[in-house]
Amino acid sequence: MQANDVRVLKSAAIPTLAVGVVAVVVALLAAGGKGALGAGIGALLVGIFFSISVVAVSYAARVSPQMMAIAAMLSYLVKVVVIMLVLTAFGDTTAWNSRAFAWTVVVCTLVWTGFEVRAFIKTKMLYVDPEARVPGKGDS
């Protein structure tokens, strides 16, 4: 994993962790232990899903830009399928508060995405290689 990728991961994970802790406390106060459990599971799910995506895209970027795009799309597809399976499997559960779970997933996803975008904007990455030579240009 490159230093830029680690910086992006930390820039998104730390605020999401903080919001997840706040969500657990708020859910505990609003819905008791089941609310806290639902919020905790929701925050954990977001953290794991997005971390795996960053790592997968980072490793694919070493291969080629095309592989990076493919890894990003496939990780998104896998996340959508897995979250659908989780929601289907635990849709009627009474082990945790599903409303606290859902709101925590939404809020943590927004926080992660916002801070990830912020980290990418602040990262000074070149989009082109300034040293690359174009064939046929400047050849004498």
Backbone torsions as a table, in degrees:
resi	resn	phi	psi	omega
1	MET	NA	133.2	-179.5
2	GLN	-77.4	160.1	-178.7
3	ALA	-60.3	-37.5	178.5
4	ASN	-62.3	-39.7	-179.1
5	ASP	-68.1	-39.6	177.4
6	VAL	-63.9	-40.8	179.3
7	ARG	-62.9	-42.1	178.6
8	VAL	-65.1	-44.2	179.9
9	LEU	-60.5	-47.3	180.0
10	LYS	-67.3	-37.1	-179.3
11	SER	-64.7	-28.2	179.2
12	ALA	-94.2	-36.4	-174.3
13	ALA	-71.5	-39.7	-176.1
14	ILE	-65.4	-49.4	176.9
15	PRO	-63.3	-34.6	179.0
16	THR	-66.7	-39.5	176.0
17	LEU	-60.8	-44.4	179.8
18	ALA	-63.0	-44.2	178.4
19	VAL	-65.9	-36.9	176.9
20	GLY	-61.8	-41.4	177.7
21	VAL	-64.3	-43.6	177.6
22	VAL	-62.0	-41.1	179.3
23	ALA	-62.9	-39.4	178.2
24	VAL	-63.4	-43.8	-179.9
25	VAL	-64.7	-45.7	179.4
26	VAL	-62.5	-43.6	179.3
27	ALA	-65.5	-35.3	177.4
28	LEU	-63.3	-44.0	179.9
29	LEU	-70.0	-35.4	-175.6
30	ALA	-85.3	-37.1	-172.7
31	ALA	-130.8	8.2	177.1
32	GLY	79.3	-158.7	-177.2
33	GLY	-60.8	-38.6	179.2
34	LYS	-66.3	-35.0	176.2
35	GLY	-66.7	-43.2	178.6
36	ALA	-63.5	-40.6	178.6
37	LEU	-63.9	-44.8	178.5
38	GLY	-61.6	-43.6	179.1
39	ALA	-66.2	-40.1	178.6
40	GLY	-63.6	-43.9	178.4
41	ILE	-65.1	-40.1	178.2
42	GLY	-62.8	-45.4	179.0
43	ALA	-64.7	-41.0	178.5
44	LEU	-63.6	-42.3	179.2
45	LEU	-60.8	-45.8	179.0
46	VAL	-63.3	-46.5	-179.4
47	GLY	-59.7	-44.4	-179.6
48	ILE	-67.0	-48.2	-177.5
49	PHE	-59.3	-49.3	-175.9
50	PHE	-72.0	-33.3	177.1
51	SER	-64.7	-43.7	178.2
52	ILE	-61.0	-40.3	179.2
53	SER	-63.1	-44.3	179.9
54	VAL	-63.0	-43.1	179.8
55	VAL	-65.3	-44.2	-179.5
56	ALA	-62.6	-45.1	-179.9
57	VAL	-67.3	-37.5	179.0
58	SER	-62.0	-46.6	179.0
59	TYR	-68.6	-35.4	178.1
60	ALA	-68.8	-30.1	179.1
61	ALA	-63.9	-26.2	176.8
62	ARG	-66.0	-29.9	-177.2
63	VAL	-78.7	-57.6	179.8
64	SER	-172.1	160.3	176.1
65	PRO	-61.0	-33.2	179.3
66	GLN	-66.6	-41.6	177.8
67	MET	-65.7	-33.6	178.3
68	MET	-62.7	-45.3	179.0
69	ALA	-64.3	-41.4	178.9
70	ILE	-64.0	-43.8	179.2
71	ALA	-62.4	-39.8	178.9
72	ALA	-63.5	-45.0	-179.6
73	MET	-67.7	-42.1	179.8
74	LEU	-67.7	-39.4	179.1
75	SER	-65.9	-35.5	176.4
76	TYR	-65.3	-45.2	179.5
77	LEU	-61.6	-44.4	179.2
78	VAL	-62.5	-42.3	178.6
79	LYS	-60.3	-44.0	-179.2
80	VAL	-63.7	-44.5	-179.3
81	VAL	-65.0	-44.9	-178.6
82	VAL	-65.5	-42.4	179.5
83	ILE	-65.5	-35.2	176.0
84	MET	-64.6	-41.4	178.3
85	LEU	-64.8	-42.1	178.8
86	VAL	-63.3	-45.6	-179.7
87	LEU	-65.4	-36.5	177.6
88	THR	-68.6	-44.4	-177.2
89	ALA	-68.0	-37.3	-175.1
90	PHE	-113.1	21.0	-177.7
91	GLY	-61.9	-34.1	-177.2
92	ASP	-106.6	17.5	-176.4
93	THR	-69.5	148.2	173.9
94	THR	-115.0	7.7	-179.8
95	ALA	-70.8	-30.6	176.7
96	TRP	-140.6	167.3	179.8
97	ASN	-80.3	113.8	-176.0
98	SER	-69.2	-27.9	178.3
99	ARG	-69.0	-42.3	177.1
100	ALA	-64.6	-40.3	176.9
101	PHE	-59.1	-51.1	-175.8
102	ALA	-63.3	-47.3	-179.2
103	TRP	-64.8	-36.1	178.3
104	THR	-66.7	-42.0	177.4
105	VAL	-60.7	-45.2	-178.8
106	VAL	-63.6	-49.9	-176.8
107	VAL	-65.8	-45.0	179.6
108	CYS	-64.9	-35.5	176.8
109	THR	-64.8	-43.6	178.1
110	LEU	-63.8	-42.1	179.0
111	VAL	-64.1	-48.2	-179.7
112	TRP	-58.4	-49.1	-177.4
113	THR	-62.0	-44.5	179.7
114	GLY	-61.6	-45.9	-179.7
115	PHE	-73.3	-28.5	174.8
116	GLU	-67.0	-44.0	177.1
117	VAL	-61.4	-44.7	178.9
118	ARG	-59.2	-42.9	-179.5
119	ALA	-65.7	-41.3	178.5
120	PHE	-65.5	-37.9	178.9
121	ILE	-65.7	-40.2	-179.1
122	LYS	-75.5	-20.3	-179.5
123	THR	-77.1	127.7	-179.8
124	LYS	-90.6	84.5	179.9
125	MET	-106.5	137.7	176.8
126	LEU	-77.1	137.7	177.8
127	TYR	-91.2	-21.3	177.0
128	VAL	-130.6	159.0	177.2
129	ASP	-91.1	110.1	-176.8
130	PRO	-67.1	-18.0	-179.6
131	GLU	-88.9	-11.2	-176.7
132	ALA	-67.9	141.0	178.2
133	ARG	-104.0	137.1	177.0
134	VAL	-87.1	125.2	179.4
135	PRO	-60.1	134.0	178.1
136	GLY	90.9	-14.8	179.8
137	LYS	-100.3	124.7	174.6
138	GLY	74.6	2.5	177.3
139	ASP	-79.3	126.9	179.8
140	SER	-120.1	NA	NA
